[in-house]
Amino acid sequence: MIWGFARRWLYRWNDASRLLFLGRLPIVLLGATLVVAVVLWTRARFGAGPAAVALVLAASRPTS
């Protein structure tokens, strides 16, 4: 019963693509902010070369 209501609410009564996009957007922004913070901190502490490596690592493995 609740699954039917949830399906109607998401797909019939609302725009599912828009809702899902808006729900995921804050997580993407937080991830991008984390990558920028890691790069800026690494560049200030170790220089541009290690900051480039940190950028690749942070962007490719955001959950680690």
HTML snippet that shows the backbone in 3Dmol.js (N, CA, C, O; Angstrom):
<script src="https://3Dmol.org/build/3Dmol-min.js"></script>
<div id="view" style="width:600px;height:400px;position:relative"></div>
<script>
const pdb = `
ATOM      1  N   MET A   1       0.817  -1.188   0.000  1.00  0.00           N
ATOM      2  CA  MET A   1       0.000   0.000   0.000  1.00  0.00           C
ATOM      3  C   MET A   1       0.867   1.260   0.000  1.00  0.00           C
ATOM      4  O   MET A   1       0.621   2.169  -0.793  1.00  0.00           O
ATOM      5  N   ILE A   2       1.856   1.332   0.856  1.00  0.00           N
ATOM      6  CA  ILE A   2       2.701   2.521   0.897  1.00  0.00           C
ATOM      7  C   ILE A   2       3.532   2.652  -0.367  1.00  0.00           C
ATOM      8  O   ILE A   2       3.828   3.764  -0.803  1.00  0.00           O
ATOM      9  N   TRP A   3       3.919   1.503  -0.970  1.00  0.00           N
ATOM     10  CA  TRP A   3       4.693   1.560  -2.206  1.00  0.00           C
ATOM     11  C   TRP A   3       3.874   2.133  -3.344  1.00  0.00           C
ATOM     12  O   TRP A   3       4.391   2.875  -4.178  1.00  0.00           O
ATOM     13  N   GLY A   4       2.620   1.796  -3.378  1.00  0.00           N
ATOM     14  CA  GLY A   4       1.735   2.350  -4.404  1.00  0.00           C
ATOM     15  C   GLY A   4       1.569   3.849  -4.253  1.00  0.00           C
ATOM     16  O   GLY A   4       1.605   4.590  -5.235  1.00  0.00           O
ATOM     17  N   PHE A   5       1.385   4.296  -3.012  1.00  0.00           N
ATOM     18  CA  PHE A   5       1.286   5.740  -2.770  1.00  0.00           C
ATOM     19  C   PHE A   5       2.584   6.443  -3.154  1.00  0.00           C
ATOM     20  O   PHE A   5       2.553   7.506  -3.774  1.00  0.00           O
ATOM     21  N   ALA A   6       3.719   5.860  -2.793  1.00  0.00           N
ATOM     22  CA  ALA A   6       5.007   6.479  -3.117  1.00  0.00           C
ATOM     23  C   ALA A   6       5.216   6.553  -4.625  1.00  0.00           C
ATOM     24  O   ALA A   6       5.725   7.554  -5.128  1.00  0.00           O
ATOM     25  N   ARG A   7       4.837   5.523  -5.340  1.00  0.00           N
ATOM     26  CA  ARG A   7       4.967   5.528  -6.803  1.00  0.00           C
ATOM     27  C   ARG A   7       4.071   6.598  -7.426  1.00  0.00           C
ATOM     28  O   ARG A   7       4.499   7.324  -8.324  1.00  0.00           O
ATOM     29  N   ARG A   8       2.834   6.693  -6.950  1.00  0.00           N
ATOM     30  CA  ARG A   8       1.937   7.735  -7.469  1.00  0.00           C
ATOM     31  C   ARG A   8       2.468   9.121  -7.149  1.00  0.00           C
ATOM     32  O   ARG A   8       2.441  10.007  -8.002  1.00  0.00           O
ATOM     33  N   TRP A   9       2.950   9.318  -5.925  1.00  0.00           N
ATOM     34  CA  TRP A   9       3.452  10.637  -5.522  1.00  0.00           C
ATOM     35  C   TRP A   9       4.648  11.054  -6.368  1.00  0.00           C
ATOM     36  O   TRP A   9       4.743  12.206  -6.792  1.00  0.00           O
ATOM     37  N   LEU A  10       5.558  10.117  -6.613  1.00  0.00           N
ATOM     38  CA  LEU A  10       6.778  10.465  -7.333  1.00  0.00           C
ATOM     39  C   LEU A  10       6.561  10.569  -8.834  1.00  0.00           C
ATOM     40  O   LEU A  10       7.053  11.508  -9.460  1.00  0.00           O
ATOM     41  N   TYR A  11       5.844   9.636  -9.420  1.00  0.00           N
ATOM     42  CA  TYR A  11       5.771   9.561 -10.877  1.00  0.00           C
ATOM     43  C   TYR A  11       4.505  10.159 -11.488  1.00  0.00           C
ATOM     44  O   TYR A  11       4.547  10.630 -12.625  1.00  0.00           O
ATOM     45  N   ARG A  12       3.401  10.157 -10.783  1.00  0.00           N
ATOM     46  CA  ARG A  12       2.168  10.717 -11.356  1.00  0.00           C
ATOM     47  C   ARG A  12       1.929  12.152 -10.932  1.00  0.00           C
ATOM     48  O   ARG A  12       1.582  12.994 -11.760  1.00  0.00           O
ATOM     49  N   TRP A  13       2.111  12.439  -9.656  1.00  0.00           N
ATOM     50  CA  TRP A  13       1.742  13.748  -9.139  1.00  0.00           C
ATOM     51  C   TRP A  13       2.887  14.754  -9.210  1.00  0.00           C
ATOM     52  O   TRP A  13       2.661  15.950  -9.025  1.00  0.00           O
ATOM     53  N   ASN A  14       4.090  14.304  -9.468  1.00  0.00           N
ATOM     54  CA  ASN A  14       5.261  15.182  -9.517  1.00  0.00           C
ATOM     55  C   ASN A  14       6.131  14.815 -10.707  1.00  0.00           C
ATOM     56  O   ASN A  14       5.901  13.810 -11.380  1.00  0.00           O
ATOM     57  N   ASP A  15       7.123  15.639 -10.951  1.00  0.00           N
ATOM     58  CA  ASP A  15       8.110  15.373 -11.992  1.00  0.00           C
ATOM     59  C   ASP A  15       9.264  14.617 -11.338  1.00  0.00           C
ATOM     60  O   ASP A  15      10.084  15.213 -10.639  1.00  0.00           O
ATOM     61  N   ALA A  16       9.325  13.311 -11.564  1.00  0.00           N
ATOM     62  CA  ALA A  16      10.304  12.465 -10.884  1.00  0.00           C
ATOM     63  C   ALA A  16      11.731  12.869 -11.220  1.00  0.00           C
ATOM     64  O   ALA A  16      12.585  12.892 -10.333  1.00  0.00           O
ATOM     65  N   SER A  17      12.008  13.183 -12.464  1.00  0.00           N
ATOM     66  CA  SER A  17      13.375  13.549 -12.852  1.00  0.00           C
ATOM     67  C   SER A  17      13.839  14.800 -12.117  1.00  0.00           C
ATOM     68  O   SER A  17      14.976  14.871 -11.652  1.00  0.00           O
ATOM     69  N   ARG A  18      12.961  15.772 -12.016  1.00  0.00           N
ATOM     70  CA  ARG A  18      13.312  17.015 -11.324  1.00  0.00           C
ATOM     71  C   ARG A  18      13.539  16.778  -9.836  1.00  0.00           C
ATOM     72  O   ARG A  18      14.510  17.277  -9.267  1.00  0.00           O
ATOM     73  N   LEU A  19      12.653  16.022  -9.208  1.00  0.00           N
ATOM     74  CA  LEU A  19      12.801  15.743  -7.777  1.00  0.00           C
ATOM     75  C   LEU A  19      14.078  14.972  -7.477  1.00  0.00           C
ATOM     76  O   LEU A  19      14.779  15.283  -6.514  1.00  0.00           O
ATOM     77  N   LEU A  20      14.383  13.976  -8.290  1.00  0.00           N
ATOM     78  CA  LEU A  20      15.599  13.200  -8.064  1.00  0.00           C
ATOM     79  C   LEU A  20      16.844  14.048  -8.295  1.00  0.00           C
ATOM     80  O   LEU A  20      17.822  13.934  -7.557  1.00  0.00           O
ATOM     81  N   PHE A  21      16.808  14.898  -9.320  1.00  0.00           N
ATOM     82  CA  PHE A  21      17.933  15.793  -9.572  1.00  0.00           C
ATOM     83  C   PHE A  21      18.156  16.740  -8.392  1.00  0.00           C
ATOM     84  O   PHE A  21      19.286  16.906  -7.933  1.00  0.00           O
ATOM     85  N   LEU A  22      17.092  17.355  -7.907  1.00  0.00           N
ATOM     86  CA  LEU A  22      17.213  18.283  -6.783  1.00  0.00           C
ATOM     87  C   LEU A  22      17.634  17.574  -5.497  1.00  0.00           C
ATOM     88  O   LEU A  22      18.283  18.174  -4.641  1.00  0.00           O
ATOM     89  N   GLY A  23      17.272  16.318  -5.362  1.00  0.00           N
ATOM     90  CA  GLY A  23      17.691  15.567  -4.183  1.00  0.00           C
ATOM     91  C   GLY A  23      19.156  15.175  -4.223  1.00  0.00           C
ATOM     92  O   GLY A  23      19.794  15.045  -3.178  1.00  0.00           O
ATOM     93  N   ARG A  24      19.696  14.984  -5.422  1.00  0.00           N
ATOM     94  CA  ARG A  24      21.101  14.596  -5.564  1.00  0.00           C
ATOM     95  C   ARG A  24      22.042  15.791  -5.621  1.00  0.00           C
ATOM     96  O   ARG A  24      23.232  15.653  -5.336  1.00  0.00           O
ATOM     97  N   LEU A  25      21.538  16.939  -5.978  1.00  0.00           N
ATOM     98  CA  LEU A  25      22.365  18.127  -6.165  1.00  0.00           C
ATOM     99  C   LEU A  25      23.174  18.524  -4.924  1.00  0.00           C
ATOM    100  O   LEU A  25      24.355  18.838  -5.075  1.00  0.00           O
ATOM    101  N   PRO A  26      22.620  18.529  -3.717  1.00  0.00           N
ATOM    102  CA  PRO A  26      23.433  18.890  -2.550  1.00  0.00           C
ATOM    103  C   PRO A  26      24.613  17.950  -2.326  1.00  0.00           C
ATOM    104  O   PRO A  26      25.677  18.394  -1.895  1.00  0.00           O
ATOM    105  N   ILE A  27      24.447  16.676  -2.608  1.00  0.00           N
ATOM    106  CA  ILE A  27      25.538  15.722  -2.432  1.00  0.00           C
ATOM    107  C   ILE A  27      26.649  15.995  -3.434  1.00  0.00           C
ATOM    108  O   ILE A  27      27.829  15.911  -3.092  1.00  0.00           O
ATOM    109  N   VAL A  28      26.282  16.320  -4.662  1.00  0.00           N
ATOM    110  CA  VAL A  28      27.285  16.663  -5.684  1.00  0.00           C
ATOM    111  C   VAL A  28      28.039  17.919  -5.275  1.00  0.00           C
ATOM    112  O   VAL A  28      29.262  17.978  -5.407  1.00  0.00           O
ATOM    113  N   LEU A  29      27.325  18.919  -4.782  1.00  0.00           N
ATOM    114  CA  LEU A  29      27.980  20.160  -4.351  1.00  0.00           C
ATOM    115  C   LEU A  29      28.903  19.926  -3.155  1.00  0.00           C
ATOM    116  O   LEU A  29      29.988  20.504  -3.092  1.00  0.00           O
ATOM    117  N   LEU A  30      28.492  19.103  -2.228  1.00  0.00           N
ATOM    118  CA  LEU A  30      29.366  18.779  -1.092  1.00  0.00           C
ATOM    119  C   LEU A  30      30.616  18.036  -1.548  1.00  0.00           C
ATOM    120  O   LEU A  30      31.712  18.299  -1.052  1.00  0.00           O
ATOM    121  N   GLY A  31      30.459  17.125  -2.477  1.00  0.00           N
ATOM    122  CA  GLY A  31      31.614  16.400  -3.009  1.00  0.00           C
ATOM    123  C   GLY A  31      32.581  17.325  -3.720  1.00  0.00           C
ATOM    124  O   GLY A  31      33.794  17.213  -3.546  1.00  0.00           O
ATOM    125  N   ALA A  32      32.050  18.240  -4.525  1.00  0.00           N
ATOM    126  CA  ALA A  32      32.909  19.201  -5.226  1.00  0.00           C
ATOM    127  C   ALA A  32      33.615  20.124  -4.245  1.00  0.00           C
ATOM    128  O   ALA A  32      34.781  20.468  -4.441  1.00  0.00           O
ATOM    129  N   THR A  33      32.923  20.519  -3.207  1.00  0.00           N
ATOM    130  CA  THR A  33      33.536  21.365  -2.172  1.00  0.00           C
ATOM    131  C   THR A  33      34.663  20.611  -1.467  1.00  0.00           C
ATOM    132  O   THR A  33      35.712  21.190  -1.184  1.00  0.00           O
ATOM    133  N   LEU A  34      34.458  19.352  -1.190  1.00  0.00           N
ATOM    134  CA  LEU A  34      35.497  18.542  -0.568  1.00  0.00           C
ATOM    135  C   LEU A  34      36.728  18.440  -1.456  1.00  0.00           C
ATOM    136  O   LEU A  34      37.850  18.568  -0.966  1.00  0.00           O
ATOM    137  N   VAL A  35      36.540  18.212  -2.752  1.00  0.00           N
ATOM    138  CA  VAL A  35      37.669  18.110  -3.675  1.00  0.00           C
ATOM    139  C   VAL A  35      38.436  19.427  -3.716  1.00  0.00           C
ATOM    140  O   VAL A  35      39.667  19.427  -3.682  1.00  0.00           O
ATOM    141  N   VAL A  36      37.728  20.537  -3.787  1.00  0.00           N
ATOM    142  CA  VAL A  36      38.393  21.844  -3.809  1.00  0.00           C
ATOM    143  C   VAL A  36      39.166  22.075  -2.522  1.00  0.00           C
ATOM    144  O   VAL A  36      40.298  22.558  -2.560  1.00  0.00           O
ATOM    145  N   ALA A  37      38.578  21.739  -1.391  1.00  0.00           N
ATOM    146  CA  ALA A  37      39.264  21.924  -0.111  1.00  0.00           C
ATOM    147  C   ALA A  37      40.525  21.072  -0.025  1.00  0.00           C
ATOM    148  O   ALA A  37      41.554  21.536   0.467  1.00  0.00           O
ATOM    149  N   VAL A  38      40.456  19.841  -0.495  1.00  0.00           N
ATOM    150  CA  VAL A  38      41.626  18.960  -0.468  1.00  0.00           C
ATOM    151  C   VAL A  38      42.733  19.510  -1.352  1.00  0.00           C
ATOM    152  O   VAL A  38      43.901  19.503  -0.964  1.00  0.00           O
ATOM    153  N   VAL A  39      42.376  19.986  -2.535  1.00  0.00           N
ATOM    154  CA  VAL A  39      43.383  20.521  -3.447  1.00  0.00           C
ATOM    155  C   VAL A  39      44.018  21.787  -2.880  1.00  0.00           C
ATOM    156  O   VAL A  39      45.240  21.936  -2.922  1.00  0.00           O
ATOM    157  N   LEU A  40      43.211  22.691  -2.356  1.00  0.00           N
ATOM    158  CA  LEU A  40      43.763  23.934  -1.802  1.00  0.00           C
ATOM    159  C   LEU A  40      44.668  23.667  -0.601  1.00  0.00           C
ATOM    160  O   LEU A  40      45.723  24.286  -0.466  1.00  0.00           O
ATOM    161  N   TRP A  41      44.262  22.760   0.255  1.00  0.00           N
ATOM    162  CA  TRP A  41      45.069  22.447   1.427  1.00  0.00           C
ATOM    163  C   TRP A  41      46.386  21.783   1.007  1.00  0.00           C
ATOM    164  O   TRP A  41      47.448  22.113   1.535  1.00  0.00           O
ATOM    165  N   THR A  42      46.310  20.855   0.062  1.00  0.00           N
ATOM    166  CA  THR A  42      47.521  20.163  -0.388  1.00  0.00           C
ATOM    167  C   THR A  42      48.471  21.114  -1.103  1.00  0.00           C
ATOM    168  O   THR A  42      49.687  21.029  -0.928  1.00  0.00           O
ATOM    169  N   ARG A  43      47.922  22.016  -1.905  1.00  0.00           N
ATOM    170  CA  ARG A  43      48.776  22.980  -2.602  1.00  0.00           C
ATOM    171  C   ARG A  43      49.462  23.920  -1.620  1.00  0.00           C
ATOM    172  O   ARG A  43      50.634  24.251  -1.800  1.00  0.00           O
ATOM    173  N   ALA A  44      48.757  24.349  -0.597  1.00  0.00           N
ATOM    174  CA  ALA A  44      49.357  25.245   0.393  1.00  0.00           C
ATOM    175  C   ALA A  44      50.428  24.534   1.211  1.00  0.00           C
ATOM    176  O   ALA A  44      51.413  25.149   1.621  1.00  0.00           O
ATOM    177  N   ARG A  45      50.239  23.269   1.441  1.00  0.00           N
ATOM    178  CA  ARG A  45      51.169  22.544   2.298  1.00  0.00           C
ATOM    179  C   ARG A  45      52.338  21.916   1.537  1.00  0.00           C
ATOM    180  O   ARG A  45      53.467  21.912   2.029  1.00  0.00           O
ATOM    181  N   PHE A  46      52.070  21.377   0.325  1.00  0.00           N
ATOM    182  CA  PHE A  46      53.096  20.605  -0.381  1.00  0.00           C
ATOM    183  C   PHE A  46      53.451  21.116  -1.773  1.00  0.00           C
ATOM    184  O   PHE A  46      54.474  20.706  -2.322  1.00  0.00           O
ATOM    185  N   GLY A  47      52.647  21.995  -2.363  1.00  0.00           N
ATOM    186  CA  GLY A  47      52.949  22.518  -3.689  1.00  0.00           C
ATOM    187  C   GLY A  47      51.980  22.032  -4.752  1.00  0.00           C
ATOM    188  O   GLY A  47      51.030  21.299  -4.475  1.00  0.00           O
ATOM    189  N   ALA A  48      52.252  22.468  -5.988  1.00  0.00           N
ATOM    190  CA  ALA A  48      51.314  22.217  -7.089  1.00  0.00           C
ATOM    191  C   ALA A  48      51.315  20.763  -7.566  1.00  0.00           C
ATOM    192  O   ALA A  48      50.259  20.231  -7.908  1.00  0.00           O
ATOM    193  N   GLY A  49      52.468  20.122  -7.595  1.00  0.00           N
ATOM    194  CA  GLY A  49      52.532  18.735  -8.063  1.00  0.00           C
ATOM    195  C   GLY A  49      51.713  17.786  -7.215  1.00  0.00           C
ATOM    196  O   GLY A  49      50.851  17.079  -7.738  1.00  0.00           O
ATOM    197  N   PRO A  50      51.966  17.755  -5.916  1.00  0.00           N
ATOM    198  CA  PRO A  50      51.138  16.906  -5.061  1.00  0.00           C
ATOM    199  C   PRO A  50      49.659  17.309  -5.054  1.00  0.00           C
ATOM    200  O   PRO A  50      48.787  16.465  -4.846  1.00  0.00           O
ATOM    201  N   ALA A  51      49.380  18.592  -5.281  1.00  0.00           N
ATOM    202  CA  ALA A  51      47.977  19.023  -5.341  1.00  0.00           C
ATOM    203  C   ALA A  51      47.281  18.416  -6.548  1.00  0.00           C
ATOM    204  O   ALA A  51      46.099  18.080  -6.474  1.00  0.00           O
ATOM    205  N   ALA A  52      47.995  18.271  -7.658  1.00  0.00           N
ATOM    206  CA  ALA A  52      47.410  17.631  -8.840  1.00  0.00           C
ATOM    207  C   ALA A  52      47.116  16.166  -8.562  1.00  0.00           C
ATOM    208  O   ALA A  52      46.077  15.649  -8.973  1.00  0.00           O
ATOM    209  N   VAL A  53      48.021  15.498  -7.870  1.00  0.00           N
ATOM    210  CA  VAL A  53      47.789  14.097  -7.498  1.00  0.00           C
ATOM    211  C   VAL A  53      46.599  13.995  -6.540  1.00  0.00           C
ATOM    212  O   VAL A  53      45.766  13.099  -6.668  1.00  0.00           O
ATOM    213  N   ALA A  54      46.530  14.912  -5.587  1.00  0.00           N
ATOM    214  CA  ALA A  54      45.407  14.916  -4.644  1.00  0.00           C
ATOM    215  C   ALA A  54      44.088  15.173  -5.361  1.00  0.00           C
ATOM    216  O   ALA A  54      43.058  14.610  -4.990  1.00  0.00           O
ATOM    217  N   LEU A  55      44.115  16.023  -6.390  1.00  0.00           N
ATOM    218  CA  LEU A  55      42.908  16.287  -7.170  1.00  0.00           C
ATOM    219  C   LEU A  55      42.416  15.014  -7.844  1.00  0.00           C
ATOM    220  O   LEU A  55      41.228  14.696  -7.788  1.00  0.00           O
ATOM    221  N   VAL A  56      43.316  14.297  -8.473  1.00  0.00           N
ATOM    222  CA  VAL A  56      42.935  13.058  -9.157  1.00  0.00           C
ATOM    223  C   VAL A  56      42.412  12.030  -8.158  1.00  0.00           C
ATOM    224  O   VAL A  56      41.393  11.384  -8.399  1.00  0.00           O
ATOM    225  N   LEU A  57      43.106  11.883  -7.051  1.00  0.00           N
ATOM    226  CA  LEU A  57      42.682  10.897  -6.053  1.00  0.00           C
ATOM    227  C   LEU A  57      41.352  11.263  -5.415  1.00  0.00           C
ATOM    228  O   LEU A  57      40.482  10.409  -5.241  1.00  0.00           O
ATOM    229  N   ALA A  58      41.198  12.534  -5.068  1.00  0.00           N
ATOM    230  CA  ALA A  58      39.943  12.954  -4.412  1.00  0.00           C
ATOM    231  C   ALA A  58      38.767  12.882  -5.373  1.00  0.00           C
ATOM    232  O   ALA A  58      37.660  12.535  -4.962  1.00  0.00           O
ATOM    233  N   ALA A  59      38.983  13.202  -6.641  1.00  0.00           N
ATOM    234  CA  ALA A  59      37.891  13.180  -7.604  1.00  0.00           C
ATOM    235  C   ALA A  59      37.522  11.757  -8.030  1.00  0.00           C
ATOM    236  O   ALA A  59      36.363  11.485  -8.345  1.00  0.00           O
ATOM    237  N   SER A  60      38.493  10.858  -8.041  1.00  0.00           N
ATOM    238  CA  SER A  60      38.196   9.505  -8.487  1.00  0.00           C
ATOM    239  C   SER A  60      37.704   8.595  -7.370  1.00  0.00           C
ATOM    240  O   SER A  60      37.035   7.601  -7.651  1.00  0.00           O
ATOM    241  N   ARG A  61      38.010   8.898  -6.128  1.00  0.00           N
ATOM    242  CA  ARG A  61      37.557   8.099  -4.979  1.00  0.00           C
ATOM    243  C   ARG A  61      36.982   9.002  -3.908  1.00  0.00           C
ATOM    244  O   ARG A  61      37.594   9.144  -2.849  1.00  0.00           O
ATOM    245  N   PRO A  62      35.825   9.621  -4.137  1.00  0.00           N
ATOM    246  CA  PRO A  62      35.295  10.594  -3.178  1.00  0.00           C
ATOM    247  C   PRO A  62      34.843   9.987  -1.850  1.00  0.00           C
ATOM    248  O   PRO A  62      34.712  10.711  -0.863  1.00  0.00           O
ATOM    249  N   THR A  63      34.603   8.684  -1.801  1.00  0.00           N
ATOM    250  CA  THR A  63      34.124   8.087  -0.569  1.00  0.00           C
ATOM    251  C   THR A  63      35.248   7.561   0.311  1.00  0.00           C
ATOM    252  O   THR A  63      34.996   7.131   1.436  1.00  0.00           O
ATOM    253  N   SER A  64      36.455   7.588  -0.167  1.00  0.00           N
ATOM    254  CA  SER A  64      37.568   7.044   0.617  1.00  0.00           C
ATOM    255  C   SER A  64      38.326   8.122   1.332  1.00  0.00           C
ATOM    256  O   SER A  64      39.293   7.834   2.037  1.00  0.00           O
TER     257      SER A  64
END
`;
const viewer = $3Dmol.createViewer("view");
viewer.addModel(pdb, "pdb");
viewer.setStyle({}, {cartoon: {color: "spectrum"}});
viewer.zoomTo();
viewer.render();
</script>
